[in-house]
Amino acid sequence: MASSRNSYHFDFIKAYGEDIGSADVVFPLDDVESIEINGKRQRGYCGHVGETGKSSDGLYYRVHLSDYTFWVDPADYHDLMDFLHERQKAAIEVIKQHQAERDAYHQRHAEQLLAGVTADPITDDIYWCYIQGRPDADLQKKFTKLTAAIAKKCEEHGGRLYKTAAKSAKYAIIADYRYYTDDNFSYPRENGYKVVTLEQAVEYMGLQKLWDGTVIESRLKEYAAVLAHPRRTHGTSITLTMPDISQAIEDRKQEKEKETAPQKKERVKYPPRRSAEYTLPADNPAAAEPLPPAEPVDTMMAAYNKNPKGYTRQMKIMKVLAPILCVLAAVLMLVSPIPFAVLYLIGVGLGTMPRTFNEKNAEQPVTPIYKRKAVIIAFAILVIWFILCISVQ
């Protein structure tokens, strides 16, 4: 049975490649193409769902939509994937519906192009006009000359060719043959303009030498023929990368049936401890007892666990002293650039420790040093200042 839960809290999220940290996420049931992050609704296309195993620290599953990556708590993983699986199916159906609507619009558009648009009768008010749209790129030079000629004709008849729709304009001249349809002509008419094609205006003004209407007629028919044939697709263009979790779901059901008194498991504190089985060495068969399991140790978090208050205070002090050390080293570089440049780098390194500690303590992936803006800026300053100090020497 698919999960009906549509709201989750994720400790870490990437959106369009940018880290946005912890957030509450809701997948609106009224729109399968949107998402709410901390109450703000935005595009959240769910036609593509992927999963790339666990995070580097082993605490989370990484689940992907087209533009988002979520670090998912194992306790939420199955519910989320069940829900996204059903949402993915719904998204595919919405895409098919959009495609059918586009095909219907293109079919109607093609029929109107071939039937010929119903233009307004042309009078001398045509000399008060504006031109809407442009023809194909290869006709731009001719179109520019034609536009200048139309402007001149308008001036000769006491009128004016406006650059855009203006209150004083009487006619809208449509220059792009792709819009020679009654649907598109209705928009300028609703705003009070009479509407004609560029070729009709050219003929009325006697500018046929500057414009070949037969070329436009031929291209119009080719374009209509393309629109009349709906795009052929094999099923859907959406790539399904949903992992098969049916067996995992079945295993989970069996585990629940066996449990008589289920207990909520507490989340393991960072870093995760994975035990490693000890294998007796081949040359020592007499060994009676295995060695204790090996456990990875994070020195920073081990120091914190030993004395949380003291280590937190130490990080706060280091956050203040590291910049002071960098400034002092920069000043002393005027005397001896190389040794104190090393001291400067030590200060930068110490300055990164508080952020590293905060990310580890919050059980978030640690941002690489080379991706931290403050480190990049500090290194750039060092390079520039080092060159200046060398030149002074």
N, C-alpha and C positions, 0 to 999 in steps of 0.2 A: 504493500500500500504506500502510495507516494506521500511524502511529508507535506502537511499544510502550513507549516511554520514558515513565515516569510520575513522575519526580523532577526538579526544577529548582531553580536558585538565582535569585532575583529581587533586584535591587539596591534596589527600592522597591515597597511594597505598601500598598494601602489596604484595610482590613477594616471593614465596616459604617460607612464614612465616616471612620474614624480612621486616621491614618498610623502604620504599624508598622515602616517602614524596611526594611532588608535582612533576608531570611529564606530558609531552605531549605524548599521546599514539596514534599510528596508527595501524589499523588492515589491513595488506596488502591484496589487492584484488587478488593478484596472488598466494597467499598461505594461505589457511584457517588454517594451522597448525603453523603459526608463528605470532609474534607480534613485534612492534617496540616501544621501550620506550626511549624517548629522542634521537631518531635517531638510536638506536642500536637494530638490529633485533635479536630475540631469539625465543625459542619455546613458542608457545601460543596456546595450544590445546583448541579447542572450542567445543568439543563434549559434554562437561558438562557445563551447564549454570544454575546458581542458584541465588536466591535473598532472603535475610534474613531481610527484612524490613529496617527501618531507623536506623541511627547511634544513639548513646546515647544522643547526643546533639540535635537531631531532624533536623539537617540541611541537611543530605545526605541520599541517599539510598545506601545500601551495596549490590553490585553485585559481584558474584563470577564466575570465570572460574576455571579450574582444579587446577592451581597453583597460581592464582592471586585473589586479592580482591580489588575492586575499590570503593571509596567513591564518589558517583555520585550526582552531583547537580540536584535537581528536574527538572530544566529546560532542562536538557539533558537526563533525565531518559527514557522517552518514545522512543525517537529516538534511544538511545543505545540499549534498549531491543528489539525493532523491528529489528535492524540491527543484533544483536547477535542471534536472533531467526532464521533468514535466514542463518547466518553463521554456526549455529549449524547443520542445515539440510545439508549444503554443507560438513561439517566435517564428518558427518555420511556417506555420499556417498563416501568420500575419503577413509575412513576406510574400507568400503565394497570393494572398488577397490583394496586396499592393500591386503585384505584377499584373494580376487580372484587370485591375482598375486602369493601370497604365496602358495595357493592350487595348482596352475598350476606348480609352481616350484617343490613342493613336489611330485606331480604326475610324473613329468619327472624324478626326482631323484629316485623315487621308481622303475620305469621301468628300469633305468640304473643299479640299484643295482641287480635286479632280472635277467637281461640279462647277467650280468657279465662284468667286466671292461676289456678293451683291454690293457693289459700290454705290456711292451717292452720285447724283447728277453733278456735272462740273459746270460752274459758272465763273465769271471773272473774280469772284471771291477767292478763287484758288490762289491768287497772288498774295493773299494774307494767309500764310501757312507755316507749318513746321514739318520737318522730316523725322520720322521715327524708325529707328533701326538702321542696319547696314546690310548690303549684299555680301556675297562671298569674298574672301580675302584677295583672290586673284583679280577681282573687279574694282579694287579700291582706287586705283589711279583714275580709271574712267569715272568712277562715282564722284571723286573729288572735283574733276572738271565739270561733271554734270551739275553738281551742287552749286558751283560758282555761276554756271549759266542760269540755273533756276533763280538764284538770288538776283542776278542782273535783270532777268525778265520781270521779277516782282517789283524791282525799283522802277523799271520803265513803265509799269502800269500803276504806279502810285502805291504799291503794296510793300510787303516786307517778308523775307524768309527768316523766321525765328529759329534760334538754336534749339530751343526746347518748347514744350507746350506753354503757350502764353494766352492770356485772356483776350488779347486782340486778334489772335489767329482764328481763322474761319475753317480751315481744312487741316486734316492730319494726313500726310503722305506716308504710307507704309513702304519702306524700302527693302525689307527682308521678305523674300517670297515664301519663306517657311511659315509666315503669319498671314498668308492670304486666305483666311477663313472667316466665316461669319462670327464664330466665337470670339476671335481676336479683334475683329472690327467693332464689336459691340462695346468694348471698353472705352475707346475715344468718343464714341457716339454718346455714351452715358454722361460724358463730361461736356457735351455741347458742340463737338466738332463733327464736320462732315468728313468722311473717310474715303480715300481712293488709293489705288496702287501707284507705285512709282511709274510704271509703264503708261498708265492712263494720264498721269500728269504730264509726262514727257510728250505724249501725242497731242494733248490739248495745247501745250506751249510751243509745239513745233520744233522739238529738240531731238528728233529721231536720229539724226546723224551722230549724236553723241552717245546713243544708248541702243543696244541690240536687244529688243524684247523677245526675239525668238530663242536666244540663249537662256533667258530666264524661264521661259515656258518649258523648255526641255528639262532644265534642272528641277523645276517644280514637279514635273511628272515622275522623274526618277526618285525624288524625295518622297512623294506620295506612295510610290510602289514599295519603298522600304518600310514606311509606316504601316502599310496595309497588312504586312506579314508580321505577326507577333514574334517576339524573340523566342527562339527554340532553346529550351534547357532540358537537361536530363534530370528530372526530379527537381532538385534545388541546388543552388550554388553554395549553400551553406555546408561547411565541413564539420561533420560530427566527430569530435575527438573525445566524447564522453567515455571514461574508463568503465569497464564492466565490473560493477561492484555487487552483482547479484549474489555471488557466492559469499561475499563478506556479510551481506545482509542476512543470508540464511544462517551463517555461523553465529551471527549476533543473536538471532532468535533462539537458536539452540542453547546458547550460553545463558540467556535469560530464563529459559525453562528449567535449567539445571540449578540455577541459583535459588536457594531457599530464603536467604536473608541478604539481599543485595546491599552493598555499602558503597557510598560515594567515595571514589578515589580522589585523594588530594593531588593537585598538580605538583609535579616535581619541581623543586626550585632550580634555578639556573646555577651551574650547568647540569645537563642531564647525566646521570650516572649509569653507564652500561657495564654490566658485569661481563667478564671474559672467562670462559671455561678454561681450566688448567689441564693440560695433557701431560701425563707422566712421560718423562724422557725415555727413549728406547734403551739407553744404556744403564738405566737405574730401575729395574723391575721391582726392587725390594722396597721402593718408597711406599710408605703406608698411607700417608695422608696428603691430599692436594694442598698446594699453596693457597692462601687467601686470594679472592678475585681481585684483578687489577682494576683500578678506578682512575679515570682521567682527572687531573687536578688543574683548576684554574687558580693561579696564585692570587690574582686580584680578589676574586670572590671568596677564596679561602681566608684571606686576611680580613675581609669584611665580615664573614660568618664568625670569625674568632672574636672580633671586637667591633660590632656594627656602629656604635656611636662614635668611637674613636676614629674609625676609618672614614666615616662620613665627614667628621670635622676636619680630618686631614685633607680630604678632597676639596673642601671649601677653602681651606688655607692655600692649597696649591693653585686653585683657580685664581687667587689674587696675586700670589708670589711669582707665578710663571711669567706673566707680562712684565713685572718689575725686573726680573732677571734678564728678559730679552732686551729691555730698554737699557739696562746697565751694560750688557754685553755690546750693544750697538755703539754706546758712547766710547767704551774701551777699545773698540775696533779702530778708532782713530789713532791709537797708540800702536797696537799690534793686531792687524786684521785677521790673520789665520786662526790663532788660538781662541780669540774671543768670538769668531764666527762659529767655531765648534760649540762654545758656551751658549751662543744664541740658539743653535739647533737643539741643544739640550733643554733650554727653556721652552722652545716650541713643543718638544716631545712631552715635557712635563705638563704643558698646558692642554694636551689632548687627553690626558688621563681622566679628568673629571667627566668629560662627555662619554668616554668609553665605559666608565663605571656606571653612569646613569643608564646607559642603554642596556648594559648587562643586568643591572639591578631590576630594570623594567621588563626583562626577558624579551628584548627586541634585538633584531640582527644588528651587529656592530657596524657602523658606517666606516668604510675603509678610509685610512688617513688621507689618501690622495683625492678623495671626493669631498673633503671638508673645506668649505670656503675660507675659513679663518686660517687654515694651514697653508692653503695656496697663496693667500694674500701675504702672510708672514714670510713665506719663502721668496716671493717676488720682491718684497722689501729688502730681504737679506741680500739678494743678488745685486740689486741696484746700489744699496749702501756699501756692499763689499767692493764693487768696482770704483765707487767714489773714494773710498778709503785707500785703496791701492793707488789710485791716481794722485792722491794727496801725498802719499809716501814718496 
